[in-house]
Amino acid sequence: MPKTKIAQPAMLPEPGDIRTGRVANAVAELLMRKLIVPKVYFEPKALASFQKATTYEHAFLPPDSYKAPDVLAIDRAGTGDVHAIHIFPGPIMGFKNLKSLAEFIQLFLAAFPAHFKYVAVESEISDFVSKQQLFADDGFGRVGVIEIKENPTAPPEARIVIQAERFRVEPRWIEKFDNFQKKTHADRETRG
């Protein structure tokens, strides 16, 4: 991955933001239906420091880091594929235009080690984001797009507009995800 400096947006949702929480819940509902007995984590600590994009040697970022995923799901009761989702609820602030938003999404999701990576955006901009070429540099992986539709009288609805394609994940990250699960209780999981 080329070394590209990412400018941090001026305004992103604060952790615990009601809108972000509602959207995260809608995304979790979607994942609970789509995946096989997933473990879902809200605002998980990221599993890497992204200050050195080539190594991932440092441990954890705080959950409010703009580089940490908002939702992390691990399929098959924690033994399967890792799905990372970054939520951009509401109007996008801190970006000069939608093109810079698309570039930020691509760089963020290219950096986080996960098999499948998604961005969740409001329906007003999902068409624009869906048209972007959000592919990994080596062709192994495509960022998926989850569209969020707000409803004033019901919970938000989440649907996949662009299916994510599998990214490469180094074997050492599988071990880190396993250790993460041992130390962290899932926010949502199927009890059986």
C-alpha positions in Angstrom: 0.0 0.0 0.0 1.5 3.4 -0.9 2.2 5.7 2.0 -0.4 8.4 1.9 -1.1 10.8 4.6 -4.8 11.0 5.6 -6.1 14.3 6.7 -8.4 13.7 9.7 -11.9 15.1 9.1 -12.9 18.1 11.2 -16.2 16.5 12.4 -16.9 12.9 13.0 -19.5 11.4 15.3 -18.5 11.2 18.9 -18.4 7.8 20.6 -21.8 7.1 22.0 -23.5 9.5 19.6 -27.2 8.5 19.5 -27.4 8.5 15.7 -24.2 6.5 15.3 -25.5 4.0 17.9 -28.8 3.6 16.1 -27.0 3.1 12.8 -24.6 0.6 14.4 -27.6 -1.3 15.7 -29.1 -1.4 12.2 -25.8 -2.6 10.8 -25.6 -5.3 13.5 -29.2 -6.5 12.6 -28.1 -6.8 9.0 -25.0 -8.8 10.0 -27.0 -11.0 12.3 -29.2 -12.0 9.4 -26.4 -12.2 6.8 -23.7 -14.1 8.7 -23.7 -17.5 10.5 -23.9 -17.0 14.3 -21.6 -13.9 14.3 -20.1 -12.1 17.3 -20.6 -8.4 16.9 -18.6 -5.7 18.7 -19.7 -2.0 18.8 -16.9 0.6 18.8 -14.2 -2.0 19.2 -10.6 -1.0 19.9 -8.8 -1.4 16.6 -6.3 -4.2 16.5 -3.5 -2.1 15.1 -1.8 1.3 15.1 -2.1 2.9 11.8 0.7 5.4 12.3 2.9 2.9 10.5 0.7 1.6 7.7 3.2 -1.0 6.6 3.8 -2.9 9.9 0.8 -3.0 12.3 3.2 -3.7 15.2 1.5 -1.6 17.9 -1.4 -2.8 19.9 -4.6 -0.9 20.2 -6.2 2.4 19.1 -8.9 4.0 21.3 -12.4 3.3 20.0 -12.9 7.0 19.2 -10.0 7.0 16.7 -11.3 7.9 13.2 -9.3 4.9 12.0 -11.0 2.3 14.2 -14.1 0.5 12.8 -17.5 1.3 14.4 -18.7 -2.3 14.1 -16.7 -5.4 14.0 -18.3 -8.8 13.3 -16.6 -12.2 13.4 -18.6 -14.9 11.6 -19.1 -18.5 12.8 -19.2 -17.8 16.5 -15.9 -16.0 16.3 -14.0 -18.6 14.2 -14.8 -17.3 10.8 -14.3 -14.2 8.6 -13.8 -10.8 10.1 -16.1 -8.0 8.9 -15.1 -4.3 9.7 -17.7 -1.5 9.2 -17.1 2.2 9.4 -20.2 4.4 9.8 -20.6 7.8 8.3 -24.1 8.7 9.6 -25.8 12.0 8.8 -24.4 14.8 6.7 -20.7 14.4 5.9 -18.7 17.2 7.5 -15.0 17.9 7.4 -14.7 16.9 3.7 -14.4 19.5 1.0 -16.4 17.3 -1.4 -17.6 13.8 -1.8 -14.6 12.8 -3.8 -12.3 13.4 -0.7 -14.8 11.3 1.3 -14.4 8.4 -1.1 -10.6 8.7 -0.9 -10.7 8.7 2.9 -13.0 5.6 2.9 -10.6 3.8 0.6 -7.5 4.6 2.6 -9.2 3.8 6.0 -10.6 0.5 4.9 -7.4 -0.6 3.1 -5.5 -0.1 6.3 -7.6 -2.2 8.7 -6.9 -6.0 8.6 -10.3 -7.7 7.9 -11.6 -10.2 5.4 -14.6 -8.0 4.4 -14.7 -4.2 4.8 -17.8 -2.0 4.5 -18.7 1.6 4.8 -22.2 2.6 6.0 -23.5 5.8 4.5 -26.8 7.6 4.3 -29.0 6.9 1.3 -28.4 10.4 -0.1 -24.7 9.7 -0.8 -24.7 5.9 -1.2 -25.1 6.1 -5.0 -22.0 8.4 -5.2 -19.9 6.1 -2.9 -21.1 3.0 -4.7 -19.7 4.3 -8.0 -16.2 4.8 -6.6 -13.5 2.2 -7.4 -13.0 1.0 -3.8 -10.7 -1.9 -4.7 -7.5 -3.0 -2.9 -4.3 -2.0 -4.8 -3.5 -5.6 -5.5 -7.0 -6.5 -6.6 -7.7 -8.7 -3.6 -10.6 -7.0 -1.9 -13.3 -4.5 -2.5 -15.0 -2.2 0.0 -18.7 -2.9 0.3 -21.3 -0.2 0.8 -24.2 -0.4 3.3 -26.9 2.1 2.7 -28.7 3.5 5.8 -32.3 4.8 5.4 -33.6 6.9 8.3 -37.2 6.6 9.3 -38.6 9.0 11.9 -41.1 6.4 13.3 -39.0 3.2 13.1 -35.4 2.1 13.5 -33.0 2.9 10.7 -32.8 0.3 7.9 -29.5 -1.1 6.6 -29.0 -2.8 3.3 -26.0 -3.9 1.3 -25.8 -1.9 -1.9 -22.3 -3.2 -3.0 -21.2 -6.6 -1.7 -17.7 -6.5 -0.2 -15.1 -8.7 -1.8 -12.6 -10.7 0.3 -9.3 -8.9 1.3 -6.1 -10.6 2.2 -5.5 -11.0 5.9 -2.1 -12.2 7.2 -2.2 -15.3 9.4 -0.8 -13.3 12.4 -3.9 -11.2 12.4 -6.1 -14.2 12.8 -4.3 -14.9 16.0 -4.7 -11.3 17.1 -8.4 -11.5 16.5 -8.6 -14.7 18.5 -6.8 -13.0 21.4 -9.1 -10.0 21.1 -12.1 -12.2 21.5 -10.7 -13.9 24.6 -10.3 -10.5 26.3 -13.4 -8.8 24.9 -17.1 -9.8 25.4 -19.2 -9.4 22.2 -22.0 -6.8 22.3 -24.3 -9.1 20.3 -24.1 -12.8 19.7 -26.4 -15.7 19.2 -26.8 -17.8 22.3 -27.3 -21.4 21.8 
